[in-house]
Amino acid sequence: MLPKGRRARVGSPSGDAASSRLRSMRFPGVAIYLVEPHMGRSRRAFLTRLARSKGFRVLDSCSSEVTHVVMEQTSAEEAISWQERRMAAALPGCSPPALLDISWFTESLAAGQPVPVECRHRLEELLEHGVCEEVERVRSSERHQTMKLFTQVFGVGVRTQPQKLTQLQKAGLQHHQDLSTPVLRSDVDARQQVVEEAVGQARPGATVTLTGGFRRGTLQGHDVDFLITHPKEGQEAGLLPRAMHRLQDQGLILYRQHRHSRWESPTHLAQQSHMDAFERSFCILRLPQPPGAAVGRSPRSCPSWKAVRLDLVVLPISQFPFALLGWTGSKLFQRELRCFSRKEKGLWLNSHGLFDPEQRTFFHVALEEDIFSHLGLEYLPPEQRNA
Protein backbone atom coordinates (compact mmCIF):
# COMPACT_ATOMS: atom_id res chain seq x y z
CA MET A 1 0.00 0.00 0.00
CA LEU A 2 1.34 3.31 -0.97
CA PRO A 3 1.63 5.71 1.91
CA LYS A 4 -0.73 8.62 1.84
CA GLY A 5 0.82 11.82 0.67
CA ARG A 6 1.34 14.27 3.39
CA ARG A 7 -0.65 17.45 3.24
CA ALA A 8 1.28 20.60 2.56
CA ARG A 9 2.12 22.27 5.84
CA VAL A 10 0.12 25.36 6.53
CA GLY A 11 1.62 28.14 8.55
CA SER A 12 0.55 28.41 12.17
CA PRO A 13 -2.95 29.91 12.26
CA SER A 14 -2.11 32.03 15.23
CA GLY A 15 1.21 33.19 13.86
CA ASP A 16 0.04 34.05 10.34
CA ALA A 17 -3.23 35.56 11.55
CA ALA A 18 -1.41 37.66 14.09
CA SER A 19 1.14 38.93 11.57
CA SER A 20 -1.63 39.63 9.04
CA ARG A 21 -3.62 41.42 11.70
CA LEU A 22 -0.67 43.59 12.66
CA ARG A 23 -0.11 44.52 9.02
CA SER A 24 -3.76 45.60 8.75
CA MET A 25 -3.64 47.72 11.90
CA ARG A 26 -3.67 51.42 11.09
CA PHE A 27 -3.01 52.52 14.69
CA PRO A 28 -0.43 50.13 16.18
CA GLY A 29 0.30 52.51 19.04
CA VAL A 30 -3.24 52.07 20.40
CA ALA A 31 -4.13 48.68 21.88
CA ILE A 32 -7.72 48.34 23.08
CA TYR A 33 -9.22 45.83 25.49
CA LEU A 34 -13.01 45.55 25.85
CA VAL A 35 -14.15 44.47 29.31
CA GLU A 36 -16.87 41.84 28.87
CA PRO A 37 -19.12 42.17 32.00
CA HIS A 38 -22.27 44.18 31.21
CA MET A 39 -21.16 44.34 27.57
CA GLY A 40 -21.93 40.69 26.90
CA ARG A 41 -19.92 38.14 24.95
CA SER A 42 -21.76 38.47 21.65
CA ARG A 43 -21.73 42.29 21.71
CA ARG A 44 -18.03 42.27 22.63
CA ALA A 45 -17.27 39.93 19.74
CA PHE A 46 -19.26 42.10 17.34
CA LEU A 47 -17.54 45.31 18.44
CA THR A 48 -14.15 43.60 18.22
CA ARG A 49 -14.76 42.50 14.63
CA LEU A 50 -16.10 45.92 13.70
CA ALA A 51 -13.13 47.74 15.21
CA ARG A 52 -10.60 45.43 13.59
CA SER A 53 -12.26 45.88 10.21
CA LYS A 54 -11.64 49.62 10.61
CA GLY A 55 -7.97 49.14 11.43
CA PHE A 56 -8.11 49.29 15.23
CA ARG A 57 -6.02 46.93 17.32
CA VAL A 58 -8.30 45.12 19.78
CA LEU A 59 -6.70 42.50 22.02
CA ASP A 60 -8.50 39.41 23.31
CA SER A 61 -6.81 39.56 26.71
CA CYS A 62 -5.70 42.35 28.99
CA SER A 63 -1.92 42.22 28.69
CA SER A 64 0.82 44.76 29.27
CA GLU A 65 0.37 45.90 25.66
CA VAL A 66 -3.08 47.36 26.37
CA THR A 67 -3.19 51.15 26.30
CA HIS A 68 -6.97 51.72 26.44
CA VAL A 69 -9.43 49.70 28.56
CA VAL A 70 -13.07 50.24 27.56
CA MET A 71 -16.01 49.55 29.90
CA GLU A 72 -19.78 49.80 29.41
CA GLN A 73 -22.48 50.39 32.05
CA THR A 74 -19.98 49.71 34.83
CA SER A 75 -20.62 50.98 38.34
CA ALA A 76 -17.91 52.74 40.31
CA GLU A 77 -17.56 49.76 42.68
CA GLU A 78 -17.13 47.32 39.79
CA ALA A 79 -14.60 49.55 38.06
CA ILE A 80 -12.58 49.95 41.26
CA SER A 81 -12.60 46.18 41.85
CA TRP A 82 -11.48 45.48 38.28
CA GLN A 83 -8.74 48.10 38.51
CA GLU A 84 -7.41 46.68 41.80
CA ARG A 85 -7.24 43.15 40.38
CA ARG A 86 -5.51 44.46 37.26
CA MET A 87 -2.89 46.39 39.26
CA ALA A 88 -2.20 43.37 41.48
CA ALA A 89 -1.50 41.21 38.42
CA ALA A 90 0.48 43.84 36.51
CA LEU A 91 4.27 43.70 36.24
CA PRO A 92 6.26 46.17 38.35
CA GLY A 93 6.92 49.42 36.53
CA CYS A 94 4.16 48.81 34.00
CA SER A 95 2.20 51.99 33.29
CA PRO A 96 -1.55 51.50 33.79
CA PRO A 97 -3.81 51.80 30.74
CA ALA A 98 -6.43 54.52 30.39
CA LEU A 99 -9.73 53.40 31.89
CA LEU A 100 -12.42 54.71 29.51
CA ASP A 101 -16.15 54.74 29.01
CA ILE A 102 -17.45 53.09 25.85
CA SER A 103 -18.38 56.52 24.50
CA TRP A 104 -14.70 57.02 23.58
CA PHE A 105 -14.71 53.73 21.67
CA THR A 106 -17.91 54.45 19.72
CA GLU A 107 -16.77 58.00 18.91
CA SER A 108 -13.47 56.61 17.65
CA LEU A 109 -15.24 54.10 15.42
CA ALA A 110 -17.42 56.86 14.03
CA ALA A 111 -14.39 59.07 13.37
CA GLY A 112 -12.41 56.24 11.78
CA GLN A 113 -9.47 56.84 14.13
CA PRO A 114 -8.81 57.09 17.87
CA VAL A 115 -10.24 60.38 19.10
CA PRO A 116 -8.42 62.39 21.79
CA VAL A 117 -9.26 61.21 25.29
CA GLU A 118 -11.25 63.89 27.11
CA CYS A 119 -12.22 64.17 30.76
CA ARG A 120 -15.73 62.95 30.03
CA HIS A 121 -14.29 59.72 28.63
CA ARG A 122 -12.16 58.89 31.66
CA LEU A 123 -13.48 56.71 34.45
CA GLU A 124 -10.50 57.48 36.71
CA GLU A 125 -11.76 60.97 37.53
CA LEU A 126 -15.14 59.62 38.55
CA LEU A 127 -13.52 56.88 40.66
CA GLU A 128 -11.12 59.22 42.43
CA HIS A 129 -13.37 62.20 43.04
CA GLY A 130 -16.90 60.81 42.75
CA VAL A 131 -17.75 63.47 40.15
CA CYS A 132 -16.66 64.38 36.65
CA GLU A 133 -15.23 67.89 36.55
CA GLU A 134 -16.51 68.59 33.04
CA VAL A 135 -20.02 67.37 33.83
CA GLU A 136 -20.12 69.46 36.99
CA ARG A 137 -18.88 72.49 35.06
CA VAL A 138 -21.72 72.11 32.57
CA ARG A 139 -24.30 71.57 35.32
CA SER A 140 -23.19 74.69 37.17
CA SER A 141 -22.98 76.86 34.06
CA GLU A 142 -25.33 79.81 33.72
CA ARG A 143 -26.74 78.43 30.46
CA HIS A 144 -27.64 75.07 32.00
CA GLN A 145 -29.20 76.66 35.08
CA THR A 146 -31.20 79.06 32.89
CA MET A 147 -32.41 76.26 30.63
CA LYS A 148 -33.34 74.13 33.65
CA LEU A 149 -35.46 76.95 35.06
CA PHE A 150 -36.85 77.85 31.63
CA THR A 151 -38.12 74.32 30.90
CA GLN A 152 -40.02 74.26 34.20
CA VAL A 153 -42.36 76.91 32.81
CA PHE A 154 -45.71 75.51 31.70
CA GLY A 155 -45.76 75.04 27.92
CA VAL A 156 -42.00 75.45 27.39
CA GLY A 157 -39.61 72.77 26.09
CA VAL A 158 -35.87 72.62 25.44
CA ARG A 159 -36.34 73.65 21.78
CA THR A 160 -38.38 76.75 22.59
CA GLN A 161 -36.64 79.97 21.65
CA PRO A 162 -37.27 82.99 23.94
CA GLN A 163 -37.95 85.28 20.98
CA LYS A 164 -40.69 82.93 19.73
CA LEU A 165 -42.65 82.48 22.96
CA THR A 166 -46.41 82.20 22.67
CA GLN A 167 -48.67 84.34 24.84
CA LEU A 168 -49.30 81.28 27.04
CA GLN A 169 -45.58 80.69 27.52
CA LYS A 170 -44.95 84.37 28.24
CA ALA A 171 -47.68 84.31 30.89
CA GLY A 172 -46.24 81.12 32.35
CA LEU A 173 -42.77 82.65 32.49
CA GLN A 174 -44.02 85.92 33.98
CA HIS A 175 -45.94 84.17 36.77
CA HIS A 176 -43.67 81.13 37.12
CA GLN A 177 -43.17 81.48 40.88
CA ASP A 178 -46.89 81.45 41.63
CA LEU A 179 -47.81 78.78 39.07
CA SER A 180 -45.07 76.40 40.23
CA THR A 181 -46.33 76.54 43.82
CA PRO A 182 -48.63 73.60 44.66
CA VAL A 183 -52.30 74.47 45.13
CA LEU A 184 -53.61 73.51 48.57
CA ARG A 185 -57.14 72.32 49.27
CA SER A 186 -57.71 75.44 51.37
CA ASP A 187 -57.06 77.59 48.26
CA VAL A 188 -59.65 75.81 46.14
CA ASP A 189 -62.68 77.26 47.94
CA ALA A 190 -61.49 80.82 47.29
CA ARG A 191 -61.08 80.09 43.58
CA GLN A 192 -64.49 78.46 43.36
CA GLN A 193 -66.13 81.43 45.05
CA VAL A 194 -64.63 83.83 42.48
CA VAL A 195 -65.83 81.65 39.59
CA GLU A 196 -69.31 81.14 41.09
CA GLU A 197 -69.84 84.88 41.49
CA ALA A 198 -68.88 85.58 37.87
CA VAL A 199 -70.97 82.67 36.53
CA GLY A 200 -73.97 83.61 38.66
CA GLN A 201 -73.90 87.17 37.34
CA ALA A 202 -73.55 85.94 33.76
CA ARG A 203 -76.41 83.42 33.98
CA PRO A 204 -78.48 83.12 37.19
CA GLY A 205 -79.08 79.51 38.16
CA ALA A 206 -75.89 78.17 36.57
CA THR A 207 -73.81 75.80 38.70
CA VAL A 208 -70.06 75.39 39.19
CA THR A 209 -68.72 71.95 40.20
CA LEU A 210 -65.19 71.10 41.31
CA THR A 211 -63.59 68.12 39.53
CA GLY A 212 -60.16 66.54 39.18
CA GLY A 213 -57.95 65.35 42.00
CA PHE A 214 -59.48 67.68 44.57
CA ARG A 215 -62.87 66.03 44.10
CA ARG A 216 -61.12 62.70 44.73
CA GLY A 217 -59.84 64.06 48.04
CA THR A 218 -56.23 64.89 47.17
CA LEU A 219 -54.72 67.60 49.34
CA GLN A 220 -52.74 69.49 46.70
CA GLY A 221 -52.31 69.89 42.95
CA HIS A 222 -51.16 72.35 40.30
CA ASP A 223 -54.43 73.50 38.74
CA VAL A 224 -58.15 73.43 39.43
CA ASP A 225 -60.87 72.25 37.03
CA PHE A 226 -64.50 73.40 37.20
CA LEU A 227 -67.51 72.15 35.24
CA ILE A 228 -70.15 74.80 34.49
CA THR A 229 -73.71 73.99 33.43
CA HIS A 230 -77.32 75.16 33.77
CA PRO A 231 -80.33 73.09 34.92
CA LYS A 232 -82.17 74.06 31.72
CA GLU A 233 -80.79 72.48 28.55
CA GLY A 234 -79.42 75.10 26.16
CA GLN A 235 -79.07 77.87 28.74
CA GLU A 236 -75.34 77.15 28.97
CA ALA A 237 -74.82 78.61 25.50
CA GLY A 238 -72.94 81.92 25.66
CA LEU A 239 -72.39 81.56 29.40
CA LEU A 240 -68.61 81.23 29.38
CA PRO A 241 -67.80 84.40 27.38
CA ARG A 242 -70.10 86.42 29.64
CA ALA A 243 -68.47 85.02 32.77
CA MET A 244 -65.01 85.76 31.38
CA HIS A 245 -66.06 89.36 30.64
CA ARG A 246 -67.17 89.70 34.27
CA LEU A 247 -63.76 88.52 35.46
CA GLN A 248 -62.06 90.79 32.93
CA ASP A 249 -64.01 93.81 34.18
CA GLN A 250 -62.78 93.05 37.70
CA GLY A 251 -59.18 93.01 36.48
CA LEU A 252 -58.73 89.37 37.50
CA ILE A 253 -57.67 87.84 34.17
CA LEU A 254 -53.93 87.69 33.52
CA TYR A 255 -54.24 85.29 30.58
CA ARG A 256 -57.01 83.31 28.92
CA GLN A 257 -57.23 80.86 26.03
CA HIS A 258 -60.72 80.06 24.78
CA ARG A 259 -61.73 76.98 22.81
CA HIS A 260 -65.14 76.79 21.20
CA SER A 261 -67.28 73.69 21.41
CA ARG A 262 -66.58 71.14 18.69
CA TRP A 263 -69.72 69.13 19.41
CA GLU A 264 -71.55 68.21 16.19
CA SER A 265 -73.68 65.10 16.75
CA PRO A 266 -74.19 62.36 19.37
CA THR A 267 -72.08 59.90 17.36
CA HIS A 268 -69.34 62.35 16.37
CA LEU A 269 -67.02 61.47 19.25
CA ALA A 270 -68.54 58.16 20.30
CA GLN A 271 -65.42 56.15 19.57
CA GLN A 272 -62.92 58.80 20.70
CA SER A 273 -63.18 57.96 24.37
CA HIS A 274 -60.01 59.88 25.27
CA MET A 275 -61.25 63.23 23.95
CA ASP A 276 -64.12 65.63 24.47
CA ALA A 277 -65.43 68.62 22.52
CA PHE A 278 -66.68 70.89 25.30
CA GLU A 279 -66.30 74.65 25.24
CA ARG A 280 -63.59 75.66 27.68
CA SER A 281 -61.25 78.41 28.82
CA PHE A 282 -57.79 77.93 30.21
CA CYS A 283 -57.16 80.88 32.50
CA ILE A 284 -54.52 82.42 34.69
CA LEU A 285 -56.36 84.56 37.23
CA ARG A 286 -55.19 87.25 39.61
CA LEU A 287 -56.62 85.89 42.84
CA PRO A 288 -56.66 88.31 45.82
CA GLN A 289 -54.77 86.97 48.83
CA PRO A 290 -55.91 87.32 52.44
CA PRO A 291 -53.55 89.17 54.82
CA GLY A 292 -50.58 87.01 55.85
CA ALA A 293 -50.95 84.57 52.95
CA ALA A 294 -47.85 85.87 51.18
CA VAL A 295 -45.36 84.74 53.84
CA GLY A 296 -42.23 83.34 52.16
CA ARG A 297 -42.83 85.09 48.85
CA SER A 298 -40.21 87.29 47.19
CA PRO A 299 -40.28 90.86 48.53
CA ARG A 300 -40.45 92.11 44.96
CA SER A 301 -43.68 90.21 44.28
CA CYS A 302 -47.00 91.76 45.15
CA PRO A 303 -48.30 90.27 48.42
CA SER A 304 -51.92 91.20 47.77
CA TRP A 305 -52.61 88.67 44.97
CA LYS A 306 -51.42 85.40 43.47
CA ALA A 307 -51.52 84.04 39.91
CA VAL A 308 -53.56 80.83 39.73
CA ARG A 309 -54.44 78.36 36.96
CA LEU A 310 -58.04 77.42 36.23
CA ASP A 311 -59.74 75.26 33.62
CA LEU A 312 -63.39 76.25 33.06
CA VAL A 313 -65.48 73.77 31.06
CA VAL A 314 -69.06 74.48 29.94
CA LEU A 315 -71.47 71.70 28.96
CA PRO A 316 -75.21 70.93 28.64
CA ILE A 317 -76.95 69.41 31.64
CA SER A 318 -77.75 66.22 29.68
CA GLN A 319 -74.03 65.43 29.45
CA PHE A 320 -73.09 66.61 32.93
CA PRO A 321 -72.98 63.17 34.69
CA PHE A 322 -70.65 61.79 32.00
CA ALA A 323 -68.43 64.87 32.07
CA LEU A 324 -68.31 64.79 35.86
CA LEU A 325 -67.25 61.14 35.78
CA GLY A 326 -64.60 61.75 33.12
CA TRP A 327 -63.13 64.93 34.56
CA THR A 328 -62.99 63.54 38.09
CA GLY A 329 -60.48 60.88 37.02
CA SER A 330 -58.10 59.45 37.75
CA LYS A 331 -56.72 58.87 34.26
CA LEU A 332 -55.99 55.21 34.97
CA PHE A 333 -59.43 54.67 36.50
CA GLN A 334 -61.12 56.25 33.47
CA ARG A 335 -59.03 54.24 31.03
CA GLU A 336 -59.89 50.98 32.76
CA LEU A 337 -63.58 51.89 33.11
CA ARG A 338 -63.91 52.77 29.43
CA CYS A 339 -61.99 49.65 28.42
CA PHE A 340 -64.37 47.54 30.53
CA SER A 341 -67.38 49.27 28.98
CA ARG A 342 -66.15 48.58 25.45
CA LYS A 343 -64.85 45.02 25.88
CA GLU A 344 -67.27 43.59 28.43
CA LYS A 345 -70.47 45.49 27.64
CA GLY A 346 -69.99 46.49 24.01
CA LEU A 347 -70.71 50.14 24.91
CA TRP A 348 -68.71 53.27 24.18
CA LEU A 349 -68.19 55.53 27.20
CA ASN A 350 -66.69 59.02 27.15
CA SER A 351 -67.24 62.42 28.74
CA HIS A 352 -70.25 63.08 26.46
CA GLY A 353 -72.27 59.95 27.05
CA LEU A 354 -72.71 56.17 26.97
CA PHE A 355 -73.39 54.90 23.46
CA ASP A 356 -74.72 51.56 22.21
CA PRO A 357 -73.20 51.07 18.73
CA GLU A 358 -75.60 48.24 17.80
CA GLN A 359 -78.77 50.13 18.72
CA ARG A 360 -77.14 53.46 17.81
CA THR A 361 -78.63 55.07 20.90
CA PHE A 362 -77.36 57.02 23.89
CA PHE A 363 -78.29 56.22 27.49
CA HIS A 364 -79.98 59.07 29.33
CA VAL A 365 -78.84 59.42 32.95
CA ALA A 366 -79.28 61.96 35.72
CA LEU A 367 -76.46 60.94 38.07
CA GLU A 368 -73.03 59.30 38.05
CA GLU A 369 -74.58 56.36 39.87
CA ASP A 370 -76.77 55.65 36.83
CA ILE A 371 -73.69 55.18 34.63
CA PHE A 372 -72.25 52.56 36.97
CA SER A 373 -75.66 50.86 37.05
CA HIS A 374 -75.84 50.63 33.23
CA LEU A 375 -72.40 49.02 33.25
CA GLY A 376 -73.43 46.52 35.92
CA LEU A 377 -70.92 47.90 38.42
CA GLU A 378 -71.15 48.98 42.03
CA TYR A 379 -70.90 52.74 42.40
CA LEU A 380 -67.53 54.00 43.60
CA PRO A 381 -67.39 57.43 45.26
CA PRO A 382 -64.68 59.82 43.99
CA GLU A 383 -62.41 59.11 46.96
CA GLN A 384 -62.07 55.49 45.80
CA ARG A 385 -61.03 56.35 42.22
CA ASN A 386 -57.42 57.26 42.95
CA ALA A 387 -56.05 54.42 40.83
N, C-alpha and C positions, 0 to 999 in steps of 0.2 A: 504494500500500500504506500502510495506516495504521500509523504508528509504534506500537511496543509501549508499553503504559503502563508507566511506571516503577514499580518496587516502592516501597512506602512505606519510608522510611529508618528503619532500626532503630538505636537508640542503640548506641554502642560497647560490644561485649561486655565488654571489660576494664573500661571506665569504670563501666557500670551494675552489673556483677557486683561490682566492688570497693566501690561505694557501698552496694549491698545487703548485702554481707558486713559492712561496717563497722557498718551499722545493726543487724545481727543479733548483733554481738559484745557479750557481757555484761561482758567484762573488757578494755576497750580499753587499759588501762595495762600489760597483760601481753602481750608479743609473743614467741611461741615459734618456735624453729627446730629441726627434727629433723635431726640429722646422719645421712646415709644409710648410710655404710659400716658393715657388720656388722648394720645394721637391715634392709637390703634395700629395693629400690624399692617392691615391692608392699606390704610391711608398713608402710613409711613413708606410702604413699598411703592405706592403710586407716586408720592412726592419725590422719592429718591430717583425713580426712573425719569420723571419729568425734569428734575434738576440736571441729571447727567446728560439728558438729551440736549440741554441748553449749554453744556460745557462746564457745569459746576462739578466740583469734586466733593462727593458725598461718601463718607466712610461708613462701613457697616458696624464698626465697633469704635468705642471711644478710646483712642490711643493717644500717645504723646504728640502725634501729628495734628490732632484736631485743633483748629484755631477758633471755630465758632460752634457753640452748642445751642441748639434751637429747641425750645419747649413750647407746648401749647396747652392752654387751660390748666396751668400748674399753680397750685396754691403756694404761698410763701413758705409754709412748713415743708411741703414736698420738695421745693427747690432747695431749701437749706439742707435737708436730709441728703438729697442727691449730691449736692456740692461737697458736703462733709465726707461722704463715701468716696467721691472722686479724688479729693485731696489726700485722703488716707492711702489710696492706692497709687497715687502719682509718684514718679521718681523725684528724688531730691533735686532742687534747682530747676525743675520744670515749670515754665510759666503757665499759669492757668488760662484756659480759653475764655473767650467772651461768652457770658451766659445771656442769651437773647430770647426775646419773645418771637413767636412765629411771624409776626408782622414784618420783621426785617427780612425773613426768608421769602415771603410772598411778594414783598416789594422788590426784592432783588430779582426774582423770577420775572416779574412784570417788566423790569428795566432791562433785563437781558445781561446783567452784570451785578456784582455785589455792590449794593448801595452803601454810602457811608453810615457807620453806626452812630445813631443819635441817642440822646438820653432816654427818649421814650421807648427805644428798643431794648435797653439794658434792664435786666432783672436785678443786677447787683445793687443798684441804687435803691430799689424798692425793698430788697432784703436788708440792707444796712440801715436805712433811715425810716422805713415804713411808709414813705411817700415818694412820689416821683416829682423832682423839682420842676420839671417842665409842665407837668399836669397841674401842679399847684399854682404855678405862675399864670397859667391860662385861667384857672378857676378864680383867682384873685384879681384878674385884670378888670379894668373899668368896663370894657366892652362886654365881657361875660356877665358881670353883675348887672349891667344895664339890660342885656337881653333876657336874663333870668327874671328880672322884675317886669320887663315889658311883656313877656309871654304869659304872665299871670293875669293880665288884664283880660276881661271877658271879651271874646271875639277876636283875639290877636294870636297869631301863630308866628313861628320863627321866620317865615318868608314875608311877613308883612313889613312894608316899608313905611316909616313914619310920615313921609310926604304923601302917602296914598291911603291914609286912614279914612275909614267911613265915619259917618256921624255917630254910629253906635260905638265904634272903637274909640273915638275921641271922647265921648261921654264916659265910657268905661275907664279910660286913662285919667280923665279929669277927676273922677270920683272913686278912684281905685281904693283908697284907704277905707272908705265907708263900705263899698260893695264887697270887699274882701273880708269884712268882719262878719262872722256868723250871726244869723238872725236868731234871737231867742224867742221862746214861746210867749214871753211877756210882751215882746214887741208886736206880735201879730195882731193883738186886739186893737192897738192904736191904728195900725194900717187898715184894718177892716172898718173901723169907725169912719175914717176919712173917706173910704170908697163908698160906704153905705150912705153917707150924707150926700155925696155927689150924685149917686145913682138915684136916691130918693127924690132929689130935686129935679133930676132929668125925667124921671117917669115914676110917679107915685105908685106904690104897690109892688115895685120890682124888688127882688130879693138878691142878696149876695151871700154865697156859700163858700166857706174855706175848704180847700182840697189839698192834695199832695201829702207830704210826710207829716205835716202838722195835724191833719185830720186823723192820721194813723197813730198819733200820740208821740211822735218824735219831739225832742226838746229843742233842737236847733236845726237850721238849714241855711241856704244861701239865697233863696227867693221865696215868694209867697204867691200861690195861685188862687184866684177867685173865679167861681162860676156865677154868672149873672143871668137871670131869667125873669119872666113875668107870668103870674098865674093865668093870664089870658093869652092863648096862642096868637102870635102875630104882633103882640104889643112890644116885643123885644126889638123889633125893627127900628133902627135909628137911635136906639138907647145909648149905645156906646159912644158915638161921636158927641152927643149932648153931654154925657157925663164927663168926657174928656175936656170939653169946653168949660164946664164948671170948674174943674181942677186947674185948667189953664188960667181962668179969670182970677183964681186965688193965688196964682204965682207958685203953684206946687209942682208943675211939670218941668223937669230938667231935660228929659228926652222921652220921645214916644215913637213907636213904630207900629203902624196900623196895618192889619191884614183883613181884607174883605172876606166875607163868607164865600166859599167855593161850592156850597151845597147846590146840587142841580136836581137830583131825583133820589127816591129811596134806595134804588139799586146802584147808584153811581159809585159809592164807596163800600159796597157790601163786602167785597172780597179783600179790600185793603184794610185789614184789621189793625194795622199799626199806625194809621193816619186818621186825621179828622179834618173837617172843612169848616169849622166854626169861625165866626168873626172874632178877632182878638186884637188886643193892644199890648205890646211889651213896653213897659214904662219904667223910667227912673224918676221917682218922686222926691220932692224936698219935704221930708216929714219933720214937723216941729218936734223938738226934744224938750222933755220936762226938765226943770232945774236940777242940776247935779248929774244928769245922764251923760254928760260929755267928759267925765273923769277919765284920764288916760289918753285923751285925744291930743293931737298936735296943737300947740298954742296958736299956730297960724290958721288953723281951721276954725270955722264958725261954730261955737258951742250951742247955738240956738236951734240947729236943724241937722238932719242927717240924710244922706242920699240912700234911697232904698229901691230894690227891684220888685216889680209887681208884674204878674201876668193876669190880664183881665179877659175872660172868655165869655161871650154872649151866645145864648142858644135858646131855641123854643122849648116850652115847658114839656112838650111831648117827648123830647129827647133827653130831658134833664136826668132821669135815673141812670141812663146808660153813660152819659157824660160824667156824672158823679162817680160812678163805678170806675170808669176808665182813668179819670184824672186823679182819683185817690191813690191808685197804685197798690202795691209797688210794681215796678216794671216786670219783675220776674213773676209775681202773682198774676198780673194781667196776661202775660204771655202764656202761662200754663192754663189759665182759665179759658182763654180763647182757643188754645190748642185742644183742650178737652171738648169744648163746644163743637168744634169742627169735626174732630175725629170720632168722638163717642156719640154725639147727638146729631151730626150732620147739619148743624146750624152755624151761621156766620154771626159772630159777635164783635161789635166795635163800639166806639163812643157815641154812635148815632142810633144804634138799635140792634135788635136780634132778628135775623133774617132767615127764613126757611127757603132755600133755593129750589126745592121741589115744588112747593106750593106757591112760590114767589110772593110771599106775604111777610109782613113785619108783625112782631108781637107787640101789643100795646100794654104797657105797664105803668104803674103809678109810683112804685117804690123800688129801691134796690132789691129788697127781699123777693119781689116778684120775679126778677131775673134769675136769682138762684133757684127759685121754685120751678121755673120753666126748664132749667138745666138738670133738675132732679138732685140738687145739692142742698145741703144744710147751709143756712145763712151764716156768713162769717162777718162779725163787726169789723170796722176799719182797723182796730187795734191788733187784730189777728191776721192782718194781711202784710205784715212786714217780712215777706219772704226774701 
